[in-house]
Amino acid sequence: MNTVEFTTTIEHGIIHLPKEFEDYNNAVAHVSVTLDTNETSQKEKLAALFAKMRGVKMFENIENPTEWQKKLRDEWD
């Protein structure tokens, strides 16, 4: 049995091996995950961003929102 240790990000339930461990691809492994609880979660980051943007009036200069949306959609055609 061989033990390796590395830090990575779990993306959509997938743990990617760093390049230096590519020889272990398709190997059977016993996995133990220690989560870094000090890192800000995506939900917390979004909440902070929304709180920061709460006072910003991004669309106040738009006179007719419906026409504005139609023009945006026409750009996609």
C-alpha positions as CSV (number, residue, x, y, z in Angstrom):
1,M,0.0,0.0,0.0
2,N,1.3,3.5,-0.9
3,T,0.0,6.7,0.6
4,V,0.1,10.1,-1.1
5,E,-1.1,13.5,0.1
6,F,-2.1,16.5,-1.9
7,T,-4.5,19.5,-1.9
8,T,-7.1,19.9,-4.6
9,T,-10.5,21.3,-5.3
10,I,-13.5,18.9,-5.6
11,E,-15.3,19.9,-8.8
12,H,-18.9,18.6,-9.2
13,G,-18.0,15.6,-7.1
14,I,-14.7,14.8,-9.0
15,I,-11.3,14.8,-7.3
16,H,-8.6,15.5,-9.9
17,L,-5.1,14.0,-9.3
18,P,-2.2,16.4,-9.7
19,K,0.2,15.7,-12.6
20,E,2.8,14.1,-10.4
21,F,0.4,11.3,-9.5
22,E,-0.8,10.5,-13.0
23,D,0.7,7.0,-12.7
24,Y,-2.2,6.3,-10.2
25,N,-4.9,6.8,-12.9
26,N,-7.5,4.0,-12.7
27,A,-6.0,2.6,-9.5
28,V,-8.2,1.5,-6.6
29,A,-7.9,3.9,-3.7
30,H,-9.1,4.4,-0.2
31,V,-10.1,8.0,0.1
32,S,-10.3,10.2,3.2
33,V,-11.3,13.8,2.6
34,T,-10.5,16.7,5.0
35,L,-12.4,19.8,4.1
36,D,-10.8,23.2,4.6
37,T,-13.5,25.0,6.6
38,N,-11.6,28.3,6.6
39,E,-12.3,28.8,2.8
40,T,-15.3,30.9,1.9
41,S,-18.0,28.8,0.2
42,Q,-19.4,29.9,-3.2
43,K,-22.7,30.6,-1.4
44,E,-21.0,32.9,1.0
45,K,-19.1,34.7,-1.8
46,L,-22.4,35.2,-3.7
47,A,-24.1,36.5,-0.6
48,A,-21.3,39.0,0.0
49,L,-21.4,40.2,-3.6
50,F,-25.2,40.7,-3.5
51,A,-24.9,42.6,-0.2
52,K,-22.2,44.8,-1.8
53,M,-24.3,45.5,-4.9
54,R,-27.5,46.2,-2.9
55,G,-27.0,50.0,-3.1
56,V,-25.9,50.1,-6.7
57,K,-28.5,51.3,-9.2
58,M,-27.2,49.5,-12.3
59,F,-30.3,49.9,-14.5
60,E,-31.6,53.3,-13.4
61,N,-30.7,54.9,-16.8
62,I,-32.8,52.5,-18.8
63,E,-36.0,54.3,-19.8
64,N,-37.9,51.4,-21.3
65,P,-36.8,48.0,-19.9
66,T,-38.9,46.0,-22.4
67,E,-37.3,47.7,-25.4
68,W,-33.8,47.4,-23.8
69,Q,-34.3,43.6,-23.4
70,K,-35.6,43.3,-27.0
71,K,-32.5,45.0,-28.3
72,L,-30.3,42.7,-26.3
73,R,-32.0,39.6,-27.6
74,D,-31.8,40.9,-31.2
75,E,-28.0,40.9,-30.8
76,W,-28.1,37.1,-30.4
77,D,-29.8,36.5,-33.7
